[in-house]
Amino acid sequence: MMALLLMLAAPPMVVIDERDVVREEAPPHGAIGMSTAYRISDIVPQPRTMEFRKRVLHKGAAIGLHPIAHDEVYYVLSGEGEVTSDGVSRHLRPGMAAYLYDGAVVGIKQIGRKPLTLIISYPVAPK
């Protein structure tokens, strides 16, 4: 029985310090403005089943409109933003999340005085 449990054991956890994965880059899907990206799940060994990222959109920056092929979540930590899904836009502030659906055309832009800090998560396509 113990041998069976060991064979089914999950891989060991991975602890990531965001300082180890930070970089300045233009946001994806249009390179509108600049952002600070924390590509947290990128250093997790394969196989993995999800993306988990933190991104700070600087003043005037945006993740441009793009189709998604999975459900996706944008969760606001600080600042304000305007999220769009299939032509419908909504204002987001800290503590709010936008749950976006597979097949939608989505994007988000920073608005207001403060940078927009987001957590973005979605499943990884099976290989």
C-alpha positions in Angstrom: 0.0 0.0 0.0 2.8 2.5 0.9 4.5 1.8 -2.5 1.3 2.6 -4.3 1.0 5.9 -2.4 4.5 6.9 -3.2 3.9 6.2 -6.9 0.9 8.5 -6.9 2.6 11.3 -4.9 2.5 14.8 -6.3 5.7 16.5 -7.2 7.3 18.6 -4.4 6.0 22.1 -4.1 7.9 25.0 -5.7 8.3 28.3 -3.8 8.9 31.3 -6.0 10.1 34.7 -4.8 8.6 37.4 -7.2 12.0 39.2 -7.1 13.5 36.3 -9.0 11.1 36.5 -11.9 10.5 40.2 -12.4 11.2 42.1 -15.6 10.2 45.3 -17.4 8.5 44.7 -20.7 5.8 45.9 -23.0 2.5 44.2 -22.2 1.4 41.4 -24.5 -1.1 41.8 -27.3 -0.2 45.1 -28.8 2.8 46.3 -26.7 0.8 49.3 -25.5 2.9 51.2 -23.0 5.2 49.4 -20.4 4.6 47.0 -17.6 6.4 45.2 -14.8 5.9 41.4 -15.3 6.3 38.8 -12.6 6.2 35.6 -14.6 5.7 33.4 -11.6 4.7 30.1 -13.1 7.3 30.2 -15.8 10.0 28.7 -13.5 7.8 25.8 -12.3 9.2 22.6 -13.8 7.1 20.9 -16.4 4.5 19.5 -16.5 2.3 22.2 -15.1 -1.4 22.9 -15.7 -1.8 26.6 -15.1 -0.3 30.1 -15.6 -0.1 32.4 -12.6 1.3 35.9 -13.1 1.4 39.3 -11.6 1.6 42.3 -13.9 1.7 46.0 -13.2 0.5 48.1 -16.1 2.2 51.4 -15.9 0.3 54.7 -16.7 -1.5 54.4 -20.0 -0.5 50.7 -20.6 -2.8 48.0 -21.8 -3.0 44.3 -22.6 -4.6 44.7 -26.0 -7.7 43.0 -27.2 -7.0 39.4 -28.1 -9.0 36.1 -28.4 -8.6 33.6 -25.6 -8.8 29.8 -25.9 -9.4 29.1 -22.2 -11.1 30.7 -19.3 -9.0 33.5 -17.7 -9.1 35.6 -14.5 -7.8 39.2 -14.0 -7.8 40.1 -10.3 -7.0 43.6 -9.3 -4.6 44.1 -6.4 -4.2 47.9 -6.7 -5.0 50.8 -9.1 -7.9 50.9 -11.5 -8.6 49.4 -14.9 -11.1 48.9 -17.6 -11.6 45.4 -18.8 -13.2 44.5 -22.1 -14.8 41.2 -23.2 -16.5 40.9 -26.5 -17.1 44.7 -26.8 -18.5 45.1 -23.2 -16.2 47.2 -20.9 -16.4 47.3 -17.1 -14.5 49.3 -14.5 -12.3 47.3 -12.1 -10.8 48.4 -8.7 -8.9 46.6 -6.0 -10.6 43.4 -4.8 -12.5 42.9 -8.0 -12.0 40.1 -10.5 -13.0 39.7 -14.1 -13.8 36.0 -15.0 -13.3 35.8 -18.8 -14.6 32.9 -20.9 -13.0 30.7 -23.6 -13.7 32.2 -27.0 -14.1 35.8 -25.9 -12.0 38.7 -27.2 -10.6 40.4 -24.1 -8.2 43.1 -23.0 -7.5 45.4 -20.0 -6.1 48.9 -19.7 -4.8 51.0 -16.8 -6.9 54.1 -15.9 -6.5 56.6 -13.2 -3.4 57.9 -11.5 -1.9 54.7 -10.0 -0.4 51.8 -11.9 -2.8 48.8 -12.3 -1.5 45.7 -10.5 -3.1 42.5 -11.6 -3.0 38.8 -10.9 -3.6 36.9 -14.1 -4.3 33.1 -14.1 -5.4 30.6 -16.7 -4.9 27.0 -17.6 -2.1 25.8 -19.8 -3.1 24.0 -23.0 -2.3 20.3 -22.8 0.8 19.2 -24.8 
